[in-house]
Amino acid sequence: TWQNWVLAMAGLKSIDFEGIEVFEYARRQREAAARESAEEDSNVKSGGFTSMTVEVPTWFQDWSRGVQAMGDAFRVGDSAVRIQCAAEQTGLGPDWALLLPAIYWLSFPAILIVCVAVVGIAMKQVAYPMFLVGKQRKLLGTGTGATQTPESSKPITGHAKEHVVFGLFRQRAGFWGFWEDCIPIVFITMWVNRDTVMTSYLGLLHCESVEVEEMVLVEGAGSELQLRFKALYMADPSVPCFDSSGPHGLISAIAMVGIGVWVAGLCAVIATFCFRSIKLHG
């Protein structure tokens, strides 16, 4: 843990945070934190205590920066961040740069379902025939494939014949039968990814109330600059939250639809199928 902390702190030494442009409320918070830190340092010095610092060798700092640079080369952010960066680079505008990640997360569960279908088709049409060919060659090689007992030559009936492709898919099921076979796999996939999906939707609704300066009309005195609390979208603090005229109005609507369909709605569907299975099979 200490080594990870040293590696992280060594990389931060190369960044000049004073040159980063920040919002007005963030600047005030930073100045207040600097004043508190200065007061604490003065109190420590007046009390006769000395601060303890750990001097890291120069060669270790250079090595840690190289290790961090190699790690950052392979860690470029999640899919939503890459989509937002691509939108900004292509010149689609700041509104689309915020809307496209929301659209991505709304369609993300559907993408998972399509991936499950593609894997199922590959298992049924490619992997299972190859498995049968390999099994047949193995039986012919051992000399047991040419002889069959009367019991083994009988056709398989009942539930054992229904799901023969790796125990998941029916071999001669049609289009809708294939999707019916995919339902348990889809449910498991969506249940495993429920935390990621819900966290992403909550991130689209993440707003915080901050203190900003605004021009306010005052009766008899014209307008004056006052400090007011305003809810801002944390993905882009220049965007007000839940503003129908701004991009976050549509983003919040997309997030609510995603929560209703892919979280609450999917849980209700899974519960319905489970209770129906219990009622049918006991």
Kinemage of the C-alpha trace (Angstrom):
@kinemage 1
@onewidth
@group {chain A} dominant
@subgroup {mainchain}
@vectorlist {calphas} color= white
{ca thr a 1} P 0.000 0.000 0.000
{ca trp a 2} L 2.817 2.413 0.853
{ca gln a 3} L 4.550 1.659 -2.464
{ca asn a 4} L 1.341 2.320 -4.422
{ca trp a 5} L 0.939 5.615 -2.592
{ca val a 6} L 4.527 6.644 -3.379
{ca leu a 7} L 4.034 5.782 -7.060
{ca ala a 8} L 0.843 7.829 -7.232
{ca met a 9} L 2.352 10.836 -5.445
{ca ala a 10} L 5.467 10.801 -7.636
{ca gly a 11} L 3.324 11.181 -10.748
{ca leu a 12} L 1.412 14.097 -9.270
{ca lys a 13} L 4.633 16.063 -8.731
{ca ser a 14} L 4.913 16.633 -12.495
{ca ile a 15} L 1.509 18.393 -12.675
{ca asp a 16} L 1.204 22.126 -12.052
{ca phe a 17} L -2.240 22.367 -10.474
{ca glu a 18} L -1.963 26.131 -10.109
{ca gly a 19} L -2.147 26.551 -13.881
{ca ile a 20} L -5.379 24.577 -14.262
{ca glu a 21} L -8.414 26.755 -14.900
{ca val a 22} L -11.109 26.083 -12.305
{ca phe a 23} L -14.585 27.350 -11.577
{ca glu a 24} L -15.173 30.235 -9.221
{ca tyr a 25} L -16.577 28.097 -6.391
{ca ala a 26} L -13.651 25.665 -6.716
{ca arg a 27} L -11.173 28.559 -6.544
{ca arg a 28} L -12.774 29.826 -3.335
{ca gln a 29} L -12.645 26.363 -1.800
{ca arg a 30} L -8.991 26.003 -2.763
{ca glu a 31} L -8.099 29.362 -1.244
{ca ala a 32} L -9.936 28.473 1.967
{ca ala a 33} L -8.096 25.135 2.140
{ca ala a 34} L -4.764 26.943 1.589
{ca arg a 35} L -5.533 29.348 4.428
{ca glu a 36} L -6.424 26.486 6.764
{ca ser a 37} L -3.222 24.679 5.817
{ca ala a 38} L -1.155 27.811 6.465
{ca glu a 39} L -2.810 28.240 9.864
{ca glu a 40} L -2.084 24.634 10.774
{ca asp a 41} L 1.574 25.029 9.761
{ca ser a 42} L 1.908 28.168 11.866
{ca asn a 43} L 0.312 26.418 14.841
{ca val a 44} L 2.690 23.493 14.493
{ca lys a 45} L 5.723 25.767 14.310
{ca ser a 46} L 4.585 27.830 17.293
{ca gly a 47} L 4.152 24.673 19.329
{ca gly a 48} L 7.735 23.624 18.774
{ca phe a 49} L 6.974 20.700 16.474
{ca thr a 50} L 8.762 20.054 13.192
{ca ser a 51} L 7.123 18.535 10.156
{ca met a 52} L 8.291 15.081 9.111
{ca thr a 53} L 9.025 14.611 5.414
{ca val a 54} L 10.304 11.556 3.570
{ca glu a 55} L 12.962 12.308 0.978
{ca val a 56} L 12.548 9.961 -1.978
{ca pro a 57} L 15.721 9.336 -4.038
{ca thr a 58} L 15.814 10.927 -7.489
{ca trp a 59} L 16.366 7.606 -9.267
{ca phe a 60} L 13.259 6.167 -7.590
{ca gln a 61} L 11.177 9.178 -8.652
{ca asp a 62} L 12.300 8.789 -12.274
{ca trp a 63} L 11.590 5.072 -12.205
{ca ser a 64} L 8.131 5.547 -10.659
{ca arg a 65} L 7.212 8.141 -13.283
{ca gly a 66} L 8.205 5.693 -16.019
{ca val a 67} L 6.126 2.916 -14.464
{ca gln a 68} L 3.140 5.223 -14.158
{ca ala a 69} L 3.507 6.372 -17.770
{ca met a 70} L 3.508 2.743 -18.946
{ca gly a 71} L 0.362 2.053 -16.924
{ca asp a 72} L -1.410 5.116 -18.279
{ca ala a 73} L -0.594 4.057 -21.837
{ca phe a 74} L -2.854 1.009 -21.421
{ca arg a 75} L -5.516 2.682 -19.278
{ca val a 76} L -7.420 5.160 -21.442
{ca gly a 77} L -10.714 5.300 -19.550
{ca asp a 78} L -13.988 3.465 -19.935
{ca ser a 79} L -16.144 3.373 -23.043
{ca ala a 80} L -18.232 6.403 -22.054
{ca val a 81} L -15.110 8.523 -21.546
{ca arg a 82} L -13.743 7.474 -24.935
{ca ile a 83} L -17.072 8.314 -26.581
{ca gln a 84} L -17.078 11.744 -24.951
{ca cys a 85} L -13.490 12.406 -26.045
{ca ala a 86} L -14.294 11.292 -29.606
{ca ala a 87} L -17.302 13.618 -29.722
{ca glu a 88} L -15.173 16.534 -28.569
{ca gln a 89} L -12.425 15.745 -31.083
{ca thr a 90} L -14.847 15.475 -34.010
{ca gly a 91} L -16.361 18.857 -33.209
{ca leu a 92} L -19.898 17.715 -32.402
{ca gly a 93} L -20.184 20.321 -29.673
{ca pro a 94} L -20.280 20.207 -25.876
{ca asp a 95} L -23.940 19.165 -25.718
{ca trp a 96} L -23.401 16.065 -27.839
{ca ala a 97} L -20.256 15.261 -25.879
{ca leu a 98} L -22.489 14.922 -22.801
{ca leu a 99} L -25.450 13.276 -24.537
{ca leu a 100} L -23.584 10.498 -26.354
{ca pro a 101} L -22.353 8.757 -23.150
{ca ala a 102} L -25.929 8.837 -21.819
{ca ile a 103} L -27.193 7.262 -25.053
{ca tyr a 104} L -24.436 4.665 -24.822
{ca trp a 105} L -25.421 3.620 -21.297
{ca leu a 106} L -29.079 3.461 -22.324
{ca ser a 107} L -28.187 1.037 -25.130
{ca phe a 108} L -25.498 -0.836 -23.150
{ca pro a 109} L -27.842 -3.623 -21.861
{ca ala a 110} L -29.156 -4.125 -25.400
{ca ile a 111} L -25.554 -4.478 -26.599
{ca leu a 112} L -25.015 -7.151 -23.942
{ca ile a 113} L -28.085 -9.047 -25.145
{ca val a 114} L -26.809 -8.930 -28.746
{ca cys a 115} L -23.410 -10.219 -27.571
{ca val a 116} L -25.120 -13.130 -25.790
{ca ala a 117} L -27.002 -13.970 -28.998
{ca val a 118} L -23.814 -13.861 -31.084
{ca val a 119} L -21.992 -16.141 -28.638
{ca gly a 120} L -24.988 -18.495 -28.586
{ca ile a 121} L -25.063 -18.706 -32.393
{ca ala a 122} L -21.313 -19.370 -32.452
{ca met a 123} L -21.691 -22.143 -29.869
{ca lys a 124} L -24.604 -23.729 -31.676
{ca gln a 125} L -23.466 -23.426 -35.285
{ca val a 126} L -19.659 -23.617 -34.968
{ca ala a 127} L -18.430 -24.956 -31.642
{ca tyr a 128} L -20.956 -27.797 -31.252
{ca pro a 129} L -20.421 -29.314 -34.759
{ca met a 130} L -16.655 -29.208 -34.146
{ca phe a 131} L -17.220 -30.883 -30.789
{ca leu a 132} L -19.268 -33.657 -32.424
{ca val a 133} L -16.628 -34.240 -35.102
{ca gly a 134} L -13.894 -34.485 -32.482
{ca lys a 135} L -15.958 -36.832 -30.363
{ca gln a 136} L -16.737 -39.040 -33.368
{ca arg a 137} L -13.069 -39.247 -34.337
{ca lys a 138} L -12.169 -40.148 -30.783
{ca leu a 139} L -14.732 -42.945 -30.740
{ca leu a 140} L -13.533 -44.273 -34.114
{ca gly a 141} L -9.940 -44.162 -32.917
{ca thr a 142} L -10.705 -46.272 -29.861
{ca gly a 143} L -12.823 -48.701 -31.889
{ca thr a 144} L -16.008 -48.071 -29.923
{ca gly a 145} L -17.746 -45.906 -32.498
{ca ala a 146} L -18.641 -48.732 -34.875
{ca thr a 147} L -20.393 -50.876 -32.279
{ca gln a 148} L -23.584 -49.721 -30.695
{ca thr a 149} L -25.690 -51.457 -28.133
{ca pro a 150} L -29.461 -51.624 -28.604
{ca glu a 151} L -29.854 -49.158 -25.743
{ca ser a 152} L -27.511 -46.578 -27.301
{ca ser a 153} L -29.192 -46.799 -30.710
{ca lys a 154} L -32.598 -45.887 -29.320
{ca pro a 155} L -33.722 -42.296 -29.959
{ca ile a 156} L -33.476 -39.991 -26.966
{ca thr a 157} L -36.818 -38.655 -25.838
{ca gly a 158} L -38.068 -36.348 -23.171
{ca his a 159} L -36.228 -33.547 -21.434
{ca ala a 160} L -32.781 -35.020 -22.220
{ca lys a 161} L -33.298 -34.328 -25.939
{ca glu a 162} L -34.496 -30.763 -25.527
{ca his a 163} L -31.150 -29.138 -24.638
{ca val a 164} L -28.319 -31.038 -26.294
{ca val a 165} L -25.996 -28.198 -27.421
{ca phe a 166} L -23.741 -27.977 -24.337
{ca gly a 167} L -26.872 -28.300 -22.217
{ca leu a 168} L -27.999 -24.785 -23.198
{ca phe a 169} L -29.624 -24.793 -26.642
{ca arg a 170} L -31.981 -27.073 -28.510
{ca gln a 171} L -30.441 -28.383 -31.699
{ca arg a 172} L -33.496 -27.961 -33.941
{ca ala a 173} L -35.135 -24.942 -32.329
{ca gly a 174} L -36.347 -22.131 -34.566
{ca phe a 175} L -35.736 -18.395 -34.288
{ca trp a 176} L -38.027 -17.808 -31.325
{ca gly a 177} L -36.930 -21.087 -29.759
{ca phe a 178} L -33.333 -19.897 -29.875
{ca trp a 179} L -34.239 -16.660 -28.060
{ca glu a 180} L -36.209 -18.688 -25.517
{ca asp a 181} L -33.077 -20.744 -24.862
{ca cys a 182} L -31.094 -17.513 -24.436
{ca ile a 183} L -33.383 -16.151 -21.689
{ca pro a 184} L -31.520 -17.759 -18.729
{ca ile a 185} L -28.141 -16.615 -20.093
{ca val a 186} L -29.474 -13.098 -20.675
{ca phe a 187} L -30.837 -12.955 -17.136
{ca ile a 188} L -27.506 -14.048 -15.669
{ca thr a 189} L -25.602 -11.538 -17.811
{ca met a 190} L -27.873 -8.667 -16.854
{ca trp a 191} L -27.814 -9.635 -13.181
{ca val a 192} L -24.008 -9.729 -13.123
{ca asn a 193} L -23.801 -6.283 -14.770
{ca arg a 194} L -26.613 -4.678 -12.749
{ca asp a 195} L -24.205 -2.783 -10.490
{ca thr a 196} L -22.297 -1.290 -13.432
{ca val a 197} L -25.505 -0.266 -15.194
{ca met a 198} L -27.115 1.258 -12.099
{ca thr a 199} L -23.925 3.104 -11.125
{ca ser a 200} L -23.700 4.578 -14.623
{ca tyr a 201} L -27.296 5.825 -14.511
{ca leu a 202} L -26.746 7.357 -11.081
{ca gly a 203} L -23.628 9.046 -12.460
{ca leu a 204} L -25.801 10.685 -15.121
{ca leu a 205} L -27.936 12.100 -12.299
{ca his a 206} L -25.009 13.140 -10.115
{ca cys a 207} L -25.471 16.784 -9.180
{ca glu a 208} L -24.140 18.845 -6.312
{ca ser a 209} L -25.241 22.153 -4.859
{ca val a 210} L -22.384 24.669 -5.030
{ca glu a 211} L -22.061 28.349 -4.260
{ca val a 212} L -21.813 30.475 -7.423
{ca glu a 213} L -21.842 34.177 -8.158
{ca glu a 214} L -24.837 35.481 -10.128
{ca met a 215} L -26.154 38.860 -11.130
{ca val a 216} L -29.438 39.387 -9.299
{ca leu a 217} L -31.936 42.178 -9.897
{ca val a 218} L -32.593 44.160 -6.724
{ca glu a 219} L -35.511 46.547 -6.409
{ca gly a 220} L -34.357 50.130 -6.333
{ca ala a 221} L -30.680 49.225 -6.712
{ca gly a 222} L -30.518 47.707 -10.203
{ca ser a 223} L -28.482 44.516 -10.298
{ca glu a 224} L -25.757 43.297 -8.008
{ca leu a 225} L -23.497 40.267 -7.704
{ca gln a 226} L -24.668 37.792 -5.085
{ca leu a 227} L -23.633 34.330 -3.965
{ca arg a 228} L -26.275 31.685 -4.492
{ca phe a 229} L -26.447 27.923 -4.245
{ca lys a 230} L -27.007 26.212 -7.579
{ca ala a 231} L -27.202 22.523 -8.562
{ca leu a 232} L -24.569 21.710 -11.187
{ca tyr a 233} L -23.932 18.547 -13.201
{ca met a 234} L -20.705 17.023 -11.911
{ca ala a 235} L -19.666 15.602 -15.292
{ca asp a 236} L -19.503 19.212 -16.497
{ca pro a 237} L -19.945 21.787 -13.706
{ca ser a 238} L -20.799 24.474 -16.255
{ca val a 239} L -24.126 22.725 -16.962
{ca pro a 240} L -27.052 23.317 -14.558
{ca cys a 241} L -28.923 20.253 -13.370
{ca phe a 242} L -32.401 19.255 -14.585
{ca asp a 243} L -32.627 22.286 -16.863
{ca ser a 244} L -35.068 21.588 -19.695
{ca ser a 245} L -33.321 24.122 -21.911
{ca gly a 246} L -29.901 22.511 -21.353
{ca pro a 247} L -28.442 19.074 -22.131
{ca his a 248} L -28.920 17.690 -18.619
{ca gly a 249} L -32.690 17.782 -18.982
{ca leu a 250} L -32.465 15.109 -21.706
{ca ile a 251} L -29.655 13.288 -19.910
{ca ser a 252} L -31.726 12.956 -16.740
{ca ala a 253} L -34.691 11.694 -18.780
{ca ile a 254} L -32.467 9.061 -20.422
{ca ala a 255} L -31.180 7.991 -17.002
{ca met a 256} L -34.688 7.633 -15.595
{ca val a 257} L -35.787 5.583 -18.616
{ca gly a 258} L -32.731 3.341 -18.200
{ca ile a 259} L -33.438 2.803 -14.493
{ca gly a 260} L -37.095 2.053 -15.190
{ca val a 261} L -36.446 -0.356 -18.079
{ca trp a 262} L -33.072 -2.025 -17.445
{ca val a 263} L -33.010 -2.037 -13.621
{ca ala a 264} L -36.507 -2.006 -12.115
{ca gly a 265} L -38.212 -3.429 -15.197
{ca leu a 266} L -35.678 -6.214 -15.682
{ca cys a 267} L -35.849 -7.186 -11.990
{ca ala a 268} L -39.638 -7.401 -12.299
{ca val a 269} L -39.367 -9.602 -15.408
{ca ile a 270} L -36.836 -11.923 -13.744
{ca ala a 271} L -39.052 -12.203 -10.655
{ca thr a 272} L -42.078 -12.986 -12.858
{ca phe a 273} L -40.269 -15.772 -14.688
{ca cys a 274} L -38.928 -17.219 -11.436
{ca phe a 275} L -42.355 -17.332 -9.765
{ca arg a 276} L -43.901 -18.780 -12.923
{ca ser a 277} L -41.237 -21.516 -12.989
{ca ile a 278} L -41.857 -22.289 -9.326
{ca lys a 279} L -45.602 -22.503 -9.976
{ca leu a 280} L -45.174 -24.813 -12.982
{ca his a 281} L -42.486 -27.120 -11.623
{ca gly a 282} L -43.150 -26.879 -7.904
